[in-house]
Structure formats: C-alpha cells, structure tokens
Amino acid sequence: MAKVLIADDAAFMRMKSANLVKELGHEVVEAADGAEAVAMYKQHHPDAVLLDITMPVMDGMEALKEILAADPNAKVAMVTAMGQQQIIMEAIKTGAKDFVVKPFDADRIQSALWKLVG
C-alpha cells in the first residue's frame, strides 16, 4: 500500500481520484491547490503524487518544482486536460514521471501509480 497525495482544485475531481486510489488499496492525502500540495508533501512524505497542472495560488508546474527541490526523488504524475501537451513536455523535462489526461478511468490511474510506486 502506498500513500498518494492528490492535488486538484476541483473538489469533484479530487473525490473521484481519491475514490479510485482507495479502491486500489492505497492511502490518500488531499490538497486543493499547489501551495497546499507542497505543504502536504513536506508533512506527509507520500510515495506518489497526482498533481493537477491548472490550480489557483500555485499552479502544478511551480508545485512540481518545489516538491522536487524538497525531495529530488519525489514520484509525481501530472494530471492535465486535453490540449496541454507543451506543459506536459515541460513537466516531464522538469522531473515528472508520468501524466494522466482528464477525463481518466481507473485503469489509467492504476497504470500511473504502478509506474510511480510499483
């Protein structure tokens, strides 16, 4: 069982993601924006992060950079809407390990978590 941080400003998407991750047998920690994601990462040291790109306060790219600065071994998958390919490429170059395109299904979340934590 892994501890997974889910960061998304949309409460419905956070709930949907959390339910899928819990069904796969993992523990969930949630954050509603990028700044909260960084704080929750530092507090809980999760095994994996599902990080939305578009969020208020601090976007996913900035949160990714701060999480990786705090822990260069952080395992982060970016969550994105269609049409953000340029940002996805930047995130991968920055250190994200995978990405998930919304809307997603349980199989895609499971695949991303497998890639991040085995």
N, C-alpha and C positions, 0 to 999 in steps of 0.2 A: 504494500500500500504506500502510495506517495502522497505528500502534501502538495496541493496545487493552488496557486494564487490565481484568481480570475479577476482581471481588471477591465471593467466596461462601464461607461457612464449610463447605459440604458439598463434600468433595473430588470426589465423583462429578459434581455439577453444574458445578464448575469445569472438570473434564476434558471434559465434554460441550460446554460453552460454548467452551472453548479449541479443541477439535477443529473445531467449526463455523466459528469465526472464522478459524482457519488454513486451512481448506478454501476460504474466501472470499479467501484471499491476503494476509491481514493478519498482523502480528507480534503476539504475545501476551505480556503480563506478568500474573502472578497474585498475588492476595492472599487470605489466609484469614480476615481479619476487617477491621472498619472502620479500626482504628488502622493496621494494615499497609497498607491501601488508601491512606490519606493519605500514609504514608511512601513507598510505591511511586510514587504520583502525583508527589510532590515530587522523587523521584530520577529517574524515567524520562520525565516530561512527556509522557504518552500523548496521542494525538489524540482518543481516545474512552474512556469508562469504562462498563462494565456493572456496576452496583453493587447487590448484594442488599440488601434492606431489613433483614431479620432476621439479625443476626450477633452473636456474643459480643464482648466487650471494648469495642467501639464499634459501635452499630448504623448502618445505612445512612444514616439521616437526619442523624445527627451527622457522619458521614464526608462526606456531601454538603456540609454547611455548611462544614466545614474545608477541603475541596477548593476550594470556590468562594471562600472567604476568601483562599486562597493564589493562586488563579487565577480571577478573575471570568468568564473566557471558557471555562472548562472545559466540555466537552461530555459530559454524563452522562445515561445512561438507567438508570432504576431497574428492578430485577428483583424481582418480587413473586409471592407465592402468591395464589390467588383469595381474595377477601374482605378485601382491604386497601385498598379504594377511598379511604377517608378519608386514609390515609397517602400514597397516590399523589397525591391532590389537593394535599396539603401539600408534597410533594416538587416538584411542578410549580410551585407558587407560590414555592418556595424557589429554584428555578432549574434543576431537571432538565429536559432537553429532550424526553424520551420515557420510556416504560415498557414492559416486557416481562412478560407474565404466564406463570408456570410452570404446567404444562409447556409448553415452546415448541418450535418447529421451526426448521429452517434458514432458511426464508423470513422468519420474524418477526425473527430475528437480523439477517439481511441488510437488511431494511427499517429496523430501528433504526439500524444502522450507516450506511446510506445517509442517513438523516435527520441523523445526527450529523456525519459527515465527507464526505458527498457521493460 
